[in-house]
Amino acid sequence: MKNAFLPISRRKLLLGTMALAGSQALPAFSMTNKGITTVIDAKQRFTAVSPYIYGGFIEHIGNLINHSLWSEVLDDRKFYYDVLEKADVKPADRRAAMRFINKWTVIGSPSAHHLDTTHPYVGEHSPVIDLQAGISNGIAQDGLSLEGGKTYNGRIVLAKTNTANVTVTLISGTDQQKVKIKTSKKWHTAHFQLTAGNDTTQGRIEITAEGKGSLRIGAISLMPADNVRGFRADTIALMREMDCKMLRMPGGNFISAYDWKDTVGDPDKRPPVLDPVWSAVQPNDVGVDELIQMCELIKCEPYWCVNTGFGEPRSGAELVEYVNGSKETVWGAKRAANGHTEPYKVKYWNIGNEMYGHWQRGHMSRDHYVTKHNLFADAMRKVDPNIYIVAPGGFVDEMTTGQGIFIAGQPQVKVGSDRDWAYGMLQGSWGKFDALATHAYPPEGKRFNLDTGKLFDVDMTLLESVRQPPDRVRTMVDAWVEYKKAFPELEKGAIKVFFDEWAYHFQDDLKGSLAIALTLHEFYRHTDFIDMAGYTMATAWIDFNRTLSTISTKGRIFQLFNKHYGTIPIAVDGNSPQPAPQYPIGGDQPSVNSGSATYPLDVSASLTDDGATLVVSVVNATESEHSLDLSLQSFSPRKNGTCWKFTGASAESKNQLGKAPEVIIKELTFNAQSPSLYITPFSVEIYHFSAA
């Protein structure tokens, strides 16, 4: 069936437990197939797969970090908003819900409440409660997620003018726990501990007082006692289990209006701010120290993105000094005073995010930005000459398909043109970076029209759909080939590409996992220059609510490759080439479609570091079973091999909290000396052949 083309508006920005089955025997496949054949040559070896291919990207989009990895139970704990008479209703829309936070409401008489804007504890104002003897006035927050039987550590910053009897009450269902709080006439932080009696998503905390004079409240916090440096014990454990190799943070678009200096020091004194990029309040609790320490907890390499939007070079240099400087430096001393004496030694730094985009705060022309980048690079390397710098690339495929500024009549950005951002960086900033960043978010079920510069709807098969992200890797490869012609020094391989934002199909199901597997295959084919990839968002690797979490379907496919794919790619050939390009080459259509010569299957192969195991990965993104004959050259396997099958009943199969898993991994054995295989529909299968 031919595709139906329907014109639509340009691409909008997308926001967006696996059971391990017991080992069982797989029959030896000794029959001869007349179907798909692949030849795998262990002698033809290519550049090793960088461990950073298994990286992630995370950004302060609304509550994304605050409500997934951070353990704070309360919202608006430093009172960015006024105390309301009635709580807001949480919106049903998913994207609006990501920005929603619970606000504080009045207990008692509304007239007894006002805001101190003259001497606030933090931010622009602090709530003040006028006290009366024998009458309780106060504030409350509803909608808290609590675990029954769990202890919560709290702290509250208070100041009174006369006498105040203060009580904090935690309500979970029918259970109420109370604690009395000591007060002082000066700002004072009181610590307390409460235990939730019941599981609930509609818990409530109340701060009430009676007495004389007034009571000011500066900040309040409530965290589960088992938190790990402020992070949730459960989600941090899962992120560590994911074995993420590198994490890019804290933006993203968010970074261009971000002031890192608001995020260090006493958390209760960090001002809450409205992030203008995502129109969401950020408490600044998860700041520079916390995010880098989170990387220490999950044992991954931090990759820090620097604000070159509204930021300026001095701030970038001061940030490097805060992170990497000795305690004898000005900003290193501030870090030491904040509790971390030794430098963090962060190596990887991304100077700017998508600065080629008109949506980016502080966007400017390419030529102006080249100068700005160079100023940042020089200032930052003056502080630490050993840092590895990644610059925003803006490759021609990105700039054409919606990442650049559209010009009527000129939909396709040509290599070397004024709108080719990567070309400008290579030309004007050579020596000021070690890698160029590229991003790809192909819109599902749409293609880019090179004549009109518009997206149009396409009726795609499952296989066509999940090929969209690896095809975008191929379009970037096409661009890289052209850049090497213009800049022959690229042939030496010193400059790398960081694919540090990529995603597709923002549902957590088997379809999305098949797309991930195919994209990883395409990364493996270009290890000579693709050195890092950051999946958007790293939190998509887990399924979570405010109290529970598990590894998601997408998380399991990353784990499968991270654990079982080899490190040295080897040559794969076959008798069934990929179809020729269906659309005009350029934009989102590569010159050669992604995938191996084993259509409709995709095969990738590698060796382990020691050469003792040959790994074959096969993706079947179709509704049918397919036979595959393997011919192994320059490698003699033992009789029995091991296979991991990742599959489900349909492309919509998924694993969710509280439900039986629909996508499973089966560990099997097979006859490795007669490797004629039947590849299950909707599956990713990784085969291990051990050397004889």
C-alpha positions as CSV (number, residue, x, y, z in Angstrom):
1,M,0.0,0.0,0.0
2,K,1.3,3.4,-0.9
3,N,1.7,6.1,1.7
4,A,-0.9,8.8,2.0
5,F,0.7,12.3,2.3
6,L,-1.1,14.9,4.3
7,P,0.5,18.3,4.9
8,I,0.7,19.5,8.6
9,S,2.5,22.2,10.6
10,R,6.2,22.0,11.3
11,R,7.4,19.7,14.0
12,K,6.7,20.7,17.6
13,L,9.1,19.9,20.4
14,L,8.2,16.5,21.9
15,L,8.2,16.1,25.7
16,G,8.0,13.0,26.6
17,T,9.5,-4.6,35.4
18,M,11.1,-6.8,33.0
19,A,11.0,-10.3,34.3
20,L,14.1,-12.4,33.6
21,A,12.7,-15.8,32.6
22,G,14.5,-18.9,33.7
23,S,17.0,-20.6,31.4
24,Q,15.5,-23.2,29.1
25,A,16.7,-25.3,26.2
26,L,16.4,-24.0,22.6
27,P,16.3,-26.7,19.9
28,A,19.3,-27.1,17.7
29,F,18.5,-25.5,14.3
30,S,20.3,-27.8,11.8
31,M,18.0,-27.4,8.8
32,T,19.1,-25.4,5.8
33,N,17.1,-22.2,5.2
34,K,16.7,-20.7,1.8
35,G,15.8,-17.3,3.3
36,I,18.0,-14.6,4.7
37,T,21.7,-15.4,5.0
38,T,24.3,-13.3,6.8
39,V,28.1,-13.7,6.7
40,I,30.0,-12.5,9.8
41,D,33.7,-12.1,9.5
42,A,35.6,-11.9,12.8
43,K,38.7,-10.8,11.0
44,Q,37.2,-7.5,9.9
45,R,37.2,-5.5,13.1
46,F,36.4,-1.8,13.6
47,T,36.8,0.9,16.2
48,A,35.7,-0.2,19.7
49,V,32.2,0.8,20.9
50,S,32.6,3.7,23.3
51,P,30.9,2.9,26.7
52,Y,29.4,6.4,26.5
53,I,27.0,5.1,23.8
54,Y,25.0,3.9,26.7
55,G,24.6,7.4,28.1
56,G,21.5,9.4,29.1
57,F,20.3,13.0,29.1
58,I,18.3,14.5,31.9
59,E,16.9,18.0,32.2
60,H,15.0,20.1,34.7
61,I,11.7,20.0,32.7
62,G,9.1,21.0,35.3
63,N,9.1,18.3,38.0
64,L,11.0,15.7,36.0
65,I,14.0,15.4,38.3
66,N,12.3,16.7,41.4
67,H,9.6,14.0,41.3
68,S,11.5,11.1,40.0
69,L,15.0,11.0,41.5
70,W,14.8,13.5,44.3
71,S,13.1,12.5,47.5
72,E,11.5,15.7,48.7
73,V,7.8,15.0,49.5
74,L,6.7,18.7,49.6
75,D,6.2,21.1,46.7
76,D,6.9,24.8,46.9
77,R,8.7,24.3,50.1
78,K,10.2,27.8,50.0
79,F,7.0,29.6,49.2
80,Y,7.4,30.9,45.6
81,Y,3.6,31.2,45.6
82,D,1.3,32.8,48.1
83,V,-0.7,30.7,50.6
84,L,-4.1,30.0,48.9
85,E,-7.5,29.7,50.4
86,K,-8.2,26.7,48.2
87,A,-5.9,24.2,46.6
88,D,-5.5,24.1,42.8
89,V,-6.8,21.1,40.8
90,K,-4.1,19.1,39.1
91,P,-4.6,19.3,35.3
92,A,-5.3,16.1,33.3
93,D,-3.0,17.1,30.5
94,R,0.3,15.2,30.9
95,R,2.5,18.1,29.9
96,A,0.7,20.6,32.1
97,A,0.9,18.0,34.9
98,M,4.7,18.0,34.6
99,R,4.7,21.7,35.6
100,F,2.0,21.3,38.3
101,I,3.0,21.6,42.0
102,N,0.9,21.4,45.2
103,K,0.6,24.7,46.8
104,W,0.1,25.7,50.4
105,T,-3.4,26.5,51.7
106,V,-4.8,28.4,54.7
107,I,-5.8,26.8,58.0
108,G,-8.0,29.0,60.1
109,S,-8.8,32.6,59.2
110,P,-7.5,34.0,55.9
111,S,-7.2,37.4,57.4
112,A,-4.5,36.0,59.8
113,H,-2.2,35.4,56.9
114,H,0.0,37.8,54.9
115,L,3.4,37.9,53.2
116,D,6.6,39.5,54.4
117,T,8.3,41.0,51.4
118,T,10.6,43.3,53.4
119,H,12.7,40.6,55.2
120,P,11.9,37.3,53.6
121,Y,14.0,34.3,54.6
122,V,14.5,33.3,51.0
123,G,13.1,34.4,47.6
124,E,10.7,37.3,47.3
125,H,8.5,36.7,50.3
126,S,7.8,34.5,53.4
127,P,4.4,33.7,54.9
128,V,3.5,35.3,58.2
129,I,0.7,34.0,60.5
130,D,-0.9,36.3,63.1
131,L,-1.3,34.3,66.3
132,Q,-4.2,34.1,68.8
133,A,-4.4,32.4,72.1
134,G,-6.5,29.2,72.0
135,I,-7.1,29.5,68.2
136,S,-5.0,27.6,65.7
137,N,-4.0,29.2,62.4
138,G,-1.6,27.8,60.0
139,I,-0.9,26.3,56.6
140,A,-1.3,22.9,54.9
141,Q,-0.3,21.0,51.8
142,D,-2.4,18.2,50.3
143,G,-1.8,15.6,47.7
144,L,1.3,14.0,49.4
145,S,2.5,10.6,48.4
146,L,3.5,8.6,51.5
147,E,4.4,5.0,52.3
148,G,2.8,3.4,55.3
149,G,5.3,2.5,58.0
150,K,8.0,4.7,56.5
151,T,9.8,7.3,58.7
152,Y,10.2,10.8,57.3
153,N,12.8,13.4,58.4
154,G,11.6,17.0,58.4
155,R,13.0,20.4,59.0
156,I,11.3,23.8,59.3
157,V,12.7,27.3,59.5
158,L,10.7,29.5,61.8
159,A,10.8,32.9,63.6
160,K,8.3,34.3,66.1
161,T,7.8,37.8,67.5
162,N,6.3,36.7,70.9
163,T,5.1,33.3,72.0
164,A,4.1,30.5,69.6
165,N,3.1,26.9,70.2
166,V,3.8,25.2,66.9
167,T,2.6,21.7,65.8
168,V,3.4,19.7,62.7
169,T,0.9,17.1,61.8
170,L,1.3,14.4,59.1
171,I,-2.0,12.8,57.9
172,S,-2.1,9.6,55.9
173,G,-5.6,8.2,55.6
174,T,-7.1,7.8,59.0
175,D,-3.7,8.1,60.7
176,Q,-2.4,11.3,62.2
177,Q,1.1,11.8,63.6
178,K,2.0,15.0,65.5
179,V,5.1,16.7,66.7
180,K,5.7,19.9,68.7
181,I,8.3,22.3,67.3
182,K,10.5,24.7,69.3
183,T,10.6,28.3,68.1
184,S,12.9,31.3,68.5
185,K,12.7,35.0,67.8
186,K,15.4,34.7,65.2
187,W,15.3,32.4,62.2
188,H,15.8,28.9,63.5
189,T,15.8,25.5,61.8
190,A,14.0,22.8,63.8
191,H,14.3,19.2,62.9
192,F,11.6,16.6,63.4
193,Q,10.6,13.0,62.5
194,L,7.3,11.5,61.7
195,T,6.0,8.1,60.5
196,A,3.3,7.7,57.9
197,G,0.6,5.3,59.1
198,N,-0.8,4.3,55.7
199,D,0.1,4.2,52.0
200,T,-1.6,7.2,50.3
201,T,-1.3,9.5,47.4
202,Q,-3.6,12.0,49.2
203,G,-1.5,12.7,52.4
204,R,-1.5,16.0,54.1
205,I,0.9,18.0,56.2
206,E,-0.3,20.8,58.6
207,I,1.7,23.5,60.4
208,T,-0.4,25.1,63.0
209,A,0.3,27.6,65.8
210,E,-1.4,29.5,68.5
211,G,-0.1,32.2,71.0
212,K,0.7,35.8,70.7
213,G,2.4,38.0,68.1
214,S,3.2,36.4,64.8
215,L,5.0,33.4,63.2
216,R,7.1,33.6,60.1
217,I,7.8,30.5,58.1
218,G,11.0,30.5,55.9
219,A,11.2,26.9,54.5
220,I,10.0,23.4,55.2
221,S,11.2,20.0,54.0
222,L,10.0,16.4,54.4
223,M,12.1,13.5,53.0
224,P,12.0,9.7,53.6
225,A,14.6,8.8,56.2
226,D,16.1,6.3,53.8
227,N,17.0,9.0,51.3
228,V,20.6,8.8,49.9
229,R,22.1,12.3,50.0
230,G,18.6,13.7,49.3
231,F,17.8,11.3,46.5
232,R,15.2,8.5,46.5
233,A,16.8,5.2,47.5
234,D,14.7,3.2,45.1
235,T,15.2,5.2,41.9
236,I,18.9,5.8,42.5
237,A,19.3,2.0,43.0
238,L,17.6,1.4,39.7
239,M,19.7,4.1,37.9
240,R,22.8,2.4,39.3
241,E,21.4,-1.0,38.1
242,M,21.0,0.6,34.6
243,D,24.8,1.1,34.6
244,C,24.5,4.4,32.8
245,K,27.9,5.3,31.5
246,M,27.5,9.0,31.0
247,L,24.8,11.5,32.0
248,R,24.3,14.9,30.3
249,M,22.7,17.5,32.6
250,P,21.0,19.8,33.7
251,G,19.8,20.8,30.2
252,G,18.7,21.0,27.4
253,N,16.7,24.1,26.6
254,F,16.5,24.7,30.4
255,I,20.2,25.6,30.6
256,S,20.0,28.8,28.6
257,A,18.1,30.7,31.3
258,Y,19.8,28.8,34.3
259,D,21.9,30.5,36.9
260,W,24.0,27.8,38.5
261,K,24.9,30.1,41.4
262,D,21.3,29.9,42.6
263,T,21.8,26.1,43.0
264,V,24.7,25.9,45.5
265,G,25.0,26.4,49.2
266,D,22.4,25.9,51.9
267,P,19.4,24.4,50.1
268,D,17.0,26.4,52.3
269,K,18.6,29.6,51.2
270,R,18.6,28.9,47.4
271,P,15.9,31.0,45.9
272,P,13.0,29.3,44.1
273,V,12.7,30.7,40.6
274,L,10.3,30.5,37.6
275,D,12.1,28.8,34.8
276,P,11.0,30.8,31.7
277,V,11.9,28.0,29.3
278,W,9.4,25.4,30.6
279,S,7.2,27.9,32.6
280,A,7.7,25.9,35.8
281,V,8.9,26.8,39.3
282,Q,12.3,25.3,40.2
283,P,13.2,25.1,43.9
284,N,16.9,24.8,43.0
285,D,17.3,22.0,45.5
286,V,18.9,19.6,42.9
287,G,21.8,21.8,42.0
288,V,25.4,21.5,40.9
289,D,26.7,19.5,43.9
290,E,23.6,17.3,44.1
291,L,23.7,16.3,40.4
292,I,27.4,15.6,40.3
293,Q,27.1,13.6,43.5
294,M,24.2,11.7,42.0
295,C,26.6,10.6,39.2
296,E,28.9,9.4,41.9
297,L,26.1,7.4,43.5
298,I,25.1,5.7,40.2
299,K,28.7,5.4,39.1
300,C,28.5,7.3,35.8
301,E,30.5,10.0,34.2
302,P,29.0,13.5,34.6
303,Y,28.7,15.6,31.4
304,W,27.8,19.2,32.3
305,C,26.1,21.6,30.0
306,V,27.0,25.3,30.4
307,N,24.7,28.2,29.8
308,T,25.8,30.2,26.8
309,G,22.3,31.6,26.2
310,F,21.8,34.3,28.9
311,G,25.2,33.2,30.4
312,E,28.6,34.8,29.8
313,P,32.2,33.4,29.7
314,R,33.1,34.5,33.3
315,S,30.2,32.5,34.7
316,G,31.3,29.4,32.8
317,A,34.9,29.8,34.0
318,E,33.7,30.3,37.6
319,L,31.5,27.1,37.3
320,V,34.6,25.1,36.2
321,E,36.5,26.5,39.1
322,Y,33.7,25.7,41.5
323,V,33.6,22.1,40.2
324,N,37.2,21.4,39.5
325,G,39.2,24.0,41.3
326,S,41.3,23.4,44.4
327,K,40.0,24.7,47.7
328,E,42.7,27.4,47.5
329,T,40.8,29.0,44.5
330,V,38.0,31.5,45.1
331,W,35.2,29.3,43.9
332,G,36.9,26.0,45.0
333,A,36.9,27.5,48.5
334,K,33.1,28.0,48.2
335,R,32.6,24.4,47.1
336,A,34.7,23.3,50.1
337,A,32.6,25.5,52.4
338,N,29.5,23.8,50.9
339,G,30.8,20.4,52.1
340,H,33.0,19.0,49.3
341,T,36.7,19.7,49.9
342,E,38.1,17.8,47.0
343,P,37.5,18.9,43.4
344,Y,34.9,16.8,41.5
345,K,37.3,16.5,38.5
346,V,34.5,16.7,35.9
347,K,36.1,16.1,32.5
348,Y,33.3,16.5,30.0
349,W,31.7,19.9,29.4
350,N,29.1,20.8,26.8
351,I,29.3,24.6,26.0
352,G,25.8,25.5,25.1
353,N,22.7,23.7,24.0
354,E,21.1,24.0,20.6
355,M,22.2,27.6,20.2
356,Y,21.4,27.4,16.5
357,G,17.7,27.2,17.4
358,H,15.5,30.4,17.4
359,W,13.7,29.0,20.4
360,Q,16.9,29.0,22.5
361,R,17.1,31.8,25.1
362,G,20.0,34.1,24.0
363,H,20.0,32.8,20.4
364,M,22.2,34.8,18.0
365,S,23.7,34.5,14.5
366,R,26.1,31.7,13.8
367,D,29.1,34.0,13.4
368,H,28.4,35.8,16.6
369,Y,28.0,32.6,18.5
370,V,31.3,31.2,17.2
371,T,32.9,34.2,18.9
372,K,31.0,33.6,22.1
373,H,31.9,29.9,22.1
374,N,35.6,30.7,21.7
375,L,35.4,33.1,24.6
376,F,33.8,30.4,26.8
377,A,36.3,27.7,25.7
378,D,39.3,30.0,26.4
379,A,38.0,31.1,29.8
380,M,37.0,27.6,30.9
381,R,40.3,26.0,29.7
382,K,42.3,28.7,31.5
383,V,40.8,27.4,34.7
384,D,41.2,23.7,33.8
385,P,43.2,22.9,30.6
386,N,42.3,19.3,30.8
387,I,38.5,19.6,30.2
388,Y,36.9,17.9,27.2
389,I,34.7,20.4,25.3
390,V,31.6,19.6,23.2
391,A,30.1,22.3,21.1
392,P,26.6,22.5,19.7
393,G,26.8,21.1,16.2
394,G,23.7,21.8,14.2
395,F,24.4,19.4,11.4
396,V,22.7,20.1,8.1
397,D,20.1,17.3,8.6
398,E,19.1,18.9,11.9
399,M,19.0,22.4,10.4
400,T,16.9,21.2,7.5
401,T,14.2,19.2,9.4
402,G,13.1,21.8,11.8
403,Q,16.0,22.5,14.1
404,G,17.1,25.6,12.2
405,I,15.4,28.8,11.1
406,F,13.1,28.2,8.2
407,I,13.4,30.4,5.1
408,A,10.7,30.2,2.5
409,G,11.9,28.8,-0.7
410,Q,15.1,27.4,0.9
411,P,13.9,24.3,2.9
412,Q,17.1,22.4,2.6
413,V,20.2,23.6,4.3
414,K,23.3,22.9,2.2
415,V,26.7,22.0,3.6
416,G,28.9,25.1,3.9
417,S,25.9,27.5,3.7
418,D,25.4,30.3,6.2
419,R,22.8,28.2,8.0
420,D,25.1,25.2,8.4
421,W,25.9,25.6,12.0
422,A,28.3,22.7,12.3
423,Y,30.3,24.1,9.3
424,G,30.6,27.4,11.0
425,M,31.9,25.8,14.2
426,L,34.4,23.7,12.3
427,Q,35.5,26.8,10.4
428,G,35.6,29.4,13.2
429,S,36.2,27.4,16.4
430,W,38.6,24.7,15.3
431,G,40.8,23.8,18.3
432,K,38.2,25.2,20.8
433,F,36.3,21.9,21.1
434,D,36.9,18.1,21.1
435,A,33.5,17.0,19.8
436,L,30.4,18.3,18.1
437,A,26.9,17.6,19.5
438,T,24.0,16.5,17.4
439,H,20.3,15.9,18.4
440,A,17.6,14.0,16.8
441,Y,13.9,13.7,17.6
442,P,12.3,12.3,14.4
443,P,8.5,12.9,14.6
444,E,6.6,9.6,14.5
445,G,4.7,8.8,11.4
446,K,5.9,12.0,9.6
447,R,8.4,12.8,6.9
448,F,10.0,16.1,5.8
449,N,9.2,17.5,2.4
450,L,12.3,19.0,0.8
451,D,10.2,21.0,-1.6
452,T,7.9,22.7,0.9
453,G,9.9,22.6,4.1
454,K,6.9,21.1,5.8
455,L,6.2,17.8,7.6
456,F,3.5,15.5,6.2
457,D,1.8,12.4,7.6
458,V,2.8,9.0,6.4
459,D,1.0,5.7,6.8
460,M,4.0,3.6,7.9
461,T,4.4,-0.1,8.7
462,L,5.9,-1.0,12.0
463,L,9.3,-1.6,10.4
464,E,9.2,1.7,8.5
465,S,8.3,3.5,11.7
466,V,11.0,2.1,13.9
467,R,13.6,2.8,11.2
468,Q,13.1,6.5,11.6
469,P,15.6,7.1,14.4
470,P,18.4,5.0,12.9
471,D,17.8,6.7,9.6
472,R,18.4,10.0,11.3
473,V,21.8,8.6,12.5
474,R,22.5,7.8,8.8
475,T,21.6,11.4,7.7
476,M,24.1,12.7,10.2
477,V,26.7,10.2,8.8
478,D,26.0,11.6,5.3
479,A,26.7,15.1,6.6
480,W,29.9,14.0,8.3
481,V,31.1,12.6,5.0
482,E,30.6,16.0,3.4
483,Y,32.3,17.8,6.4
484,K,35.4,15.6,6.0
485,K,35.7,16.7,2.4
486,A,35.7,20.4,3.5
487,F,37.9,19.7,6.6
488,P,40.3,16.9,5.8
489,E,41.7,17.1,9.3
490,L,38.5,15.3,10.4
491,E,39.9,12.2,8.7
492,K,42.5,11.9,11.6
493,G,39.6,11.1,13.9
494,A,40.5,13.5,16.7
495,I,37.1,15.3,16.5
496,K,34.2,13.1,17.6
497,V,30.4,13.4,17.5
498,F,28.3,13.3,20.7
499,F,24.7,12.2,19.8
500,D,23.8,13.6,23.2
501,E,20.0,14.0,22.8
502,W,18.0,11.4,20.9
503,A,14.6,9.8,21.3
504,Y,11.6,8.5,19.4
505,H,8.1,7.3,20.3
506,F,7.6,8.6,23.8
507,Q,5.6,5.6,25.0
508,D,7.2,2.9,27.0
509,D,6.4,-0.2,25.0
510,L,8.0,-2.8,22.7
511,K,7.8,-0.6,19.7
512,G,9.9,2.0,21.3
513,S,12.4,-0.6,22.4
514,L,12.7,-2.0,18.9
515,A,13.5,1.5,17.7
516,I,16.2,1.8,20.4
517,A,17.8,-1.5,19.4
518,L,17.9,-0.4,15.7
519,T,19.5,2.9,16.7
520,L,22.1,1.3,18.8
521,H,23.0,-1.0,15.8
522,E,23.5,2.1,13.7
523,F,25.7,3.7,16.4
524,Y,27.8,0.5,16.3
525,R,28.3,0.9,12.6
526,H,29.9,4.3,13.0
527,T,32.1,4.0,16.0
528,D,35.0,5.7,14.2
529,F,33.5,9.1,15.1
530,I,30.2,8.6,17.1
531,D,31.6,8.5,20.6
532,M,28.7,9.2,22.9
533,A,24.9,9.0,22.9
534,G,22.5,10.5,25.5
535,Y,19.0,9.0,25.5
536,T,16.2,11.5,26.3
537,M,15.3,11.2,29.1
538,A,17.4,9.0,31.3
539,T,14.4,8.7,33.6
540,A,12.6,6.9,30.8
541,W,14.6,3.9,31.9
542,I,12.4,3.6,34.9
543,D,8.6,3.5,35.4
544,F,7.8,5.4,38.6
545,N,5.4,7.4,40.7
546,R,6.2,9.4,43.8
547,T,6.8,6.3,46.0
548,L,7.3,3.3,43.7
549,S,9.6,2.5,40.8
550,T,10.8,-0.3,38.5
551,I,13.0,-0.7,35.4
552,S,10.9,0.2,32.3
553,T,10.5,-1.6,29.0
554,K,13.0,0.8,27.4
555,G,15.3,0.5,30.4
556,R,15.5,-3.3,29.9
557,I,16.5,-3.0,26.2
558,F,19.3,-0.7,27.2
559,Q,20.4,-3.2,29.9
560,L,20.3,-6.0,27.4
561,F,22.8,-4.3,25.1
562,N,24.9,-2.8,27.8
563,K,25.4,-6.2,29.4
564,H,25.5,-8.6,26.5
565,Y,26.7,-6.8,23.4
566,G,30.4,-6.9,22.7
567,T,32.9,-4.1,22.4
568,I,34.7,-4.7,19.0
569,P,32.3,-4.4,16.0
570,I,33.0,-6.8,13.2
571,A,31.8,-7.0,9.6
572,V,28.3,-8.2,8.7
573,D,27.1,-8.9,5.1
574,G,24.1,-10.6,3.7
575,N,22.0,-11.6,0.8
576,S,19.0,-9.3,1.4
577,P,20.0,-5.6,1.0
578,Q,17.9,-2.8,2.5
579,P,15.4,-1.2,0.1
580,A,16.6,1.8,-1.9
581,P,15.5,5.2,-0.5
582,Q,11.8,5.9,-1.0
583,Y,12.1,9.7,-0.7
584,P,14.4,12.3,-2.1
585,I,17.8,12.2,-0.4
586,G,18.3,15.0,2.1
587,G,16.7,16.2,5.3
588,D,15.4,13.0,7.0
589,Q,16.2,10.7,4.1
590,P,19.8,9.3,4.1
591,S,21.6,8.4,0.9
592,V,21.5,4.7,2.1
593,N,18.8,3.4,4.4
594,S,20.0,2.2,7.8
595,G,20.4,-1.5,8.6
596,S,22.4,-4.5,7.4
597,A,22.0,-6.5,4.2
598,T,19.6,-8.8,5.9
599,Y,16.3,-7.1,5.2
600,P,13.8,-7.1,6.9
601,L,16.0,-8.2,9.8
602,D,18.8,-6.0,11.1
603,V,22.0,-7.8,12.2
604,S,24.9,-6.4,14.1
605,A,28.0,-8.4,15.3
606,S,30.9,-7.8,17.7
607,L,33.6,-9.5,19.7
608,T,34.2,-9.2,23.4
609,D,37.4,-7.5,24.5
610,D,39.3,-10.8,24.8
611,G,38.0,-12.1,21.5
612,A,36.6,-15.2,23.3
613,T,33.0,-14.5,22.5
614,L,31.4,-13.5,19.2
615,V,28.1,-11.7,19.7
616,V,25.3,-11.5,17.1
617,S,22.4,-9.1,17.7
618,V,19.2,-9.5,15.5
619,V,16.2,-7.2,15.5
620,N,13.0,-8.4,13.9
621,A,10.6,-5.4,13.8
622,T,8.0,-7.2,11.9
623,E,4.8,-9.1,12.7
624,S,6.3,-12.3,11.1
625,E,8.9,-14.9,12.1
626,H,11.9,-15.0,9.8
627,S,14.6,-17.6,9.2
628,L,18.3,-16.5,9.4
629,D,21.3,-18.6,8.3
630,L,24.6,-17.5,9.9
631,S,28.0,-18.1,8.3
632,L,30.7,-17.4,10.8
633,Q,34.2,-16.7,9.3
634,S,37.5,-16.7,11.2
635,F,35.7,-17.9,14.3
636,S,35.1,-21.5,15.5
637,P,32.4,-21.8,18.1
638,R,31.8,-24.3,20.8
639,K,28.7,-26.5,20.4
640,N,26.4,-24.6,22.9
641,G,25.7,-20.9,22.9
642,T,23.5,-18.6,24.9
643,C,20.7,-16.4,23.5
644,W,18.7,-13.7,25.2
645,K,15.3,-13.1,23.5
646,F,13.5,-9.8,24.2
647,T,9.9,-10.0,23.0
648,G,6.2,-9.6,23.7
649,A,2.9,-10.4,22.1
650,S,2.7,-7.2,20.1
651,A,4.4,-3.9,19.4
652,E,2.2,-2.3,22.1
653,S,3.3,-4.7,24.8
654,K,4.7,-2.9,27.9
655,N,5.6,-3.3,31.5
656,Q,4.0,-1.1,34.1
657,L,4.1,-0.6,37.8
658,G,1.8,-3.0,39.6
659,K,1.0,-5.1,36.5
660,A,2.3,-8.4,35.2
661,P,5.1,-7.8,32.6
662,E,4.1,-8.1,29.0
663,V,7.6,-7.9,27.6
664,I,10.1,-10.5,28.8
665,I,13.6,-11.6,28.3
666,K,14.2,-15.4,27.9
667,E,17.6,-16.8,28.4
668,L,18.1,-19.8,26.2
669,T,20.7,-22.2,24.9
670,F,21.2,-23.1,21.2
671,N,23.4,-25.2,18.9
672,A,26.1,-22.7,18.0
673,Q,27.7,-25.1,15.4
674,S,24.5,-25.2,13.3
675,P,23.3,-21.6,13.6
676,S,20.2,-21.6,11.4
677,L,17.8,-19.5,13.4
678,Y,14.1,-18.6,13.5
679,I,13.8,-15.0,14.7
680,T,10.6,-14.3,16.7
681,P,8.3,-11.5,15.6
682,F,8.6,-8.2,17.6
683,S,11.9,-9.3,19.0
684,V,15.5,-8.4,19.8
685,E,17.7,-11.5,20.1
686,I,21.4,-11.5,21.2
687,Y,23.4,-14.7,20.5
688,H,26.7,-15.5,22.2
689,F,29.1,-17.9,20.5
690,S,32.0,-19.0,22.7
691,A,35.3,-19.7,21.0
692,A,36.2,-23.4,20.8
